[in-house]
Each structure stands twice: as structure tokens, then as C-alpha cells.
Amino acid sequence: MKCSKCNKTWSLFDEKLSDKQHCPHCKEKFISKFQYFDSVSEGIAYCLEMGGKEILKNKSKMNAYINDLMGNDFPDHNLVKNAIDSDIGSILIDADEKDEKAKQAAVQQAIGRLIREFSTEKKKAEEVVTYFTDALQWKLPAATAEKTGAVNATAIPAAPKPAAKAAAPPAQEQQPAVSNASRTSPNPASQNATFSPAATPGTATPPNAAIAGQPNPAANPNGQNPRQQAPNATFQGAQPYPVPPVPNGQAYPNGTIAPKNANGALQNNPNGTLNPENAAVKKKKKSPLGCLIAILILLLLLAGLVIWYLMSHKNEPEQTVSTPAIVAEVEESSEASTELETESEEETTEATEEQTTETTTETTDNSTAYEVKSLAHYNKYDGKQKIQYDPVNNRIYYMQDKAQIMYYDLNTDQSETMLDLSETEYKNASLDYGVNPFNGKVYADINNLGLYDIEAKKVAIPTEYDPSRADLFFPSSDEVLYQNSIFSLSTGEQLSSGEVPYDGSTSYPFLYNNEYYYLMTGTSNYRIVKTTQLLTSNRTSSVFMETNINENKPFFVDTDAVYYMTEDHSIYQVDLGYQESEEDVLNRDENHDILIVDGKDIENSSTNYLSDNIVAFTKIDDSTFAVLDGLDNSLKLVSAK
């Protein structure tokens, strides 16, 4: 692994290394990118370090960690993804605590599955499985390493060497000559069509016959050998069927070569006839019956064409009509034509209007598609899981664990540590934070210490007042509602004090129509109350409305609005302007709230998805939201395509 800040390296597999998420040299948090890993195995090992080995059994979660921590452009990315999708992780993790023999069997089973399901080459399958076994730090013996790393060369037999040139058997060479035509080409009609594997002793050699490989003076006056034997050919005895003709200069099936003169002219066969391939090709005789059928079909087609022509141009009987009748008929026809044209124009106008209305309706009903993108991961813990957006610096703040505050910079696509108390005396203290929306400054609420200015690295307001019952709220860039008082952030001076509405849990203040409201979270269905001012002397407030929010629905209170998410991941904004009756109680029907994102429009994939365990979310803009997914402990972005 390599630090992006000091450029020093270290090994993730170093057993002496206790903190594997920070550089052991400069203590900077490790930026997870494949370029900072030594190998694919180390990248996978870091994913297992962040999510635990058990994520190997969850294909979607493992893919998400690989995508977030290693990217998708590292070597063998597709093979690694195929390995995860084939669920070899379950095979390997089940054998992780077993003996060496069980691990070797698991390796072979994983390789076999990868080959079977994705037709992966054996060598590549072994290499990819090795990535995972190395990440699990399996120390397999050398023999297993050969099996899982590269193909064993000794297991592949050497390719057979080409056969050496074989000379003709001596017995064959000493036999009397046999007609060359009977060995190398079909016998002409003038010669014997049968072939004897060995001539009877004493039989005379037919004229113009030659044994393959010997000159034939009668057939070649120049003394050249027109039938050279193929390099590796040997005479194997009688052919069970006549040998077909082959082009000049090419080998016959028995190894001999068809004759060809040096100048390329046609060479006669021993019997004086031309080779069949060079002779004029006889045209195939056409069947008289076929010709007759073709002529009949043409005649039938011609007759049909004539009949069609006569029928289409058949003359109608002429009618004699008087001139006045013709004039009247023309006038009636003109009037009827005018009426038809008028009706046609009216129908066309109505159709156009209907089509325009339908198009407008369809355009209005077209919904926006949203995609999910994983940004970062946080450690699993039971503390306060809070997420907040900084519009000034375009950052998303979240809790890495109970002692660390992180932010994801949307400008650089990098996660950075904002505050880390893990090495301080306050590592176990209750920790909360708030972002000032006016200037982007972040303040940490540390139990037994006070409100801490992280940027200035000093306590802005010490813990000397009543415990806070309201979430941190910034009325202005220099004011904060903290511990039932309003303080100046620059001087720490207490500007006013009082009480906030309280119903057994945290209250969330916001400003609507220049008046202060609180979302009360202590009831079964959360309600919104209205106060005369931010702090009152005796918690004076009036119930403004009941909401559709409860403890099972994540919610987010902005500076001037309230949002919540339903089980299908739809995001609604509470319609603060809608009143059901004179009692000023909001109708709990969700249709009266404002639908911001329809859960049906969120496109989930195997690596980027929203689970059923969304613990918190916040608004970036009207079409973008950030969420904390408790299933894989990840920060995700939901945005319009």
C-alpha cells in the first residue's frame, strides 16, 4: 500500500500493523484507490478489512466494496467480478477456518465453478482464485500454488513430432512395375480398370506405364519425371476405390503428383488423353421434361397477365345523358365535395387538438430516472448516524464511527477526516456536530467539553449551561442555538436563553414563512409545533400539524422544510401549506405531501442500490440526495440522470 500524502509504502499483510486504515508513517487516512495497492490481492484484502470477511458471502455487497475501494479499471476487473458473481466467496470463506486439505479442495471447487459458469480459461481461473486466497492469507504449499497460480507444464504432453520421411518398402520397390495409371488416376476406358497390389511375376509391363518416382521415357521425351512421389508418401497397396482426378502439380491421395510440364502446358496421361481437369467440361444435359415444365409455367403467367389487363380495361356500356342532367349532376357533385371538405377540415382540427393534448399529458407524466452511486464507506457502530450537506463547500458530512467526523468532497470525489477523537481522552465521549449553512463552518458538540470549532481548533462555547434538547441550529452566520440558549460564535457570549419545546426526545427547529417551528420526535407519529419565537419562557407552543413521519421513516429537517423517506425509497416534502380542517391538522394521506422522488424511478443495479435499511439522508438539491445505507455501511448518492 502507498500513502497519497507522504508516498511511503507498507504492507497490509504486516501482522504488526494494528491500524490498517491510516498510514503508519504520517498517520494520514489511507485513500483507497487501486493505484495505491501493490496488487489485486491486497486490494481485495483491504475490502475484507473494511467490510469483514463475511462480505464474501454477499455478492452485491462484495461488488459494492470492490467498486468503491478499487474502482473498475484494475487488471482482471471483469474476471474478479465474474468470480464474485459465481459465489466462489462462499466456497472459500466456508473453508477459511478448516485445515489445509479442505482449503485445497475449496480452491479446486472455486476454479471449477468459475470455468463452468463463465467458460474462463483454466489458467486465468486459477489466477483469479489466487487473488482471493492471498487476500485471505492462505498459506498453501508449493504444489497447490502451482495448481492455483499457473498451469503445470509437465501436465501437458509434448506435441508429437512430424513423422520422418518414409521410404517405400523394399518389397514394393522390387516388385515388377505396375501400370502408373492404375496407381495415380482413374483408368481410361482403354485400360484395365482393376488394380492388383502386386503384379504376377513375369508379367510384362504395359506400354507407357511407370512406377511412381521413376522416369517414363515414353510419356516424357525430355527425360523428365512427370510424376514425382510426395515427400512423405509411401505406397500402401491397392486403393479400395478408384482415385479421383486432381489438378496438375498437386498430390494424389496415394502421394503421387499429377503431371505438369515446366512451361505449365497441359500434360497428357500415359494413354494419350488429357487429364480430366484440363479437358473440356461436358455440359450437363438438360432434361426435356424440365424444359417443357418451364415453358408451360411461362405460358400460364403470360395468360394471367393478359386476362388481368382485359379485366382492368373492360369498356363500360356508353350511356346517353342530356346536357341539363349533366349540369345538375355536376352542381350536386360540387356541393357534396364542398361539404365533405368542410367536415374533413373540422375532423382534422379536432384530431390535431386531441393529439396535442395527449402529447402534453405524456410530457407532463414523464418521470425522471434516478441512479444510485456509492461514494464511501463508514465503520459499523451504534452511535449517532447523522448526515448533513454543506452548500458552501459542496461537501457531505457523516460520522465515520463514534469518534470520527468525515466529509465527502463532491468537487474532488475524495473522503477526508474532519475530526478524529480516537486518540484523545474524549474518544468515548458522546459526539454530535452541525454545519453552519451560512459559511460552511463545522462545529462539534463534545460531551463534557462543549461546542468545538473544528477549523479554529478551539472550544467556542464551553459546557456550562443546561443540556441541549434541540438539534444544533444556526439562525445566522454568527449565532447558534445550543444548550437552550443563543450564543455568539465569535465571542462565545450568551445572547438569550429560554426553553425549547420538548416531548421526550430531540426537537428540530426550522424557519417557515419567517416563523419558527419544531419537529417533535417523541410521539408515535411526529408532529410539528409552532412557537412565537425560537426560545420561550415556558415552552409555549401550539400543535401546527400531524405528519406522516414516524420512527421507522428516515427524515431530514432543512432550514426551511421537512423531508421524509418511505419504505419504497420515495422521498416526500411535508406540505406545510396544506390544512385539512379548522383544527389545523394535516391530513395524513401521503398524497397531500409533495412527492420529490418516486421510488419506482430509482434504478438499482447489483453494485449500486438502496437497501431496506436507510438510516439517514439529506438533500443536495432538488434532484439529488445523499443517503446512509445501513446494510453495507456506505454513503450513497441518488441523483437524476
MOZIBEL-V5824 format. One record per helix or strand of 2 or more residues. SS is the DSSP state (helix for helix, strand for strand). FROM is the first residue (numbers start at 0). TO is the last residue. Records with the same first field share a line. If there is no record, write none. Layout:
# MOZIBEL-V5824
SS=FROM-TO + FROM-TO
This chain:
# MOZIBEL-V5824
helix=33-35 + 39-50 + 52-56 + 58-69 + 76-84 + 87-93 + 99-117 + 121-134 + 141-148 + 152-154 + 169-173 + 179-183 + 287-311 + 322-364 + 589-591 + 598-600
strand=255-256 + 369-376 + 386-389 + 394-400 + 403-408 + 413-419 + 430-434 + 441-445 + 449-452 + 457-461 + 472-475 + 478-481 + 484-487 + 493-496 + 506-511 + 514-519 + 524-529 + 541-549 + 554-556 + 561-564 + 570-572 + 593-596 + 601-602 + 613-620 + 623-628 + 633-639
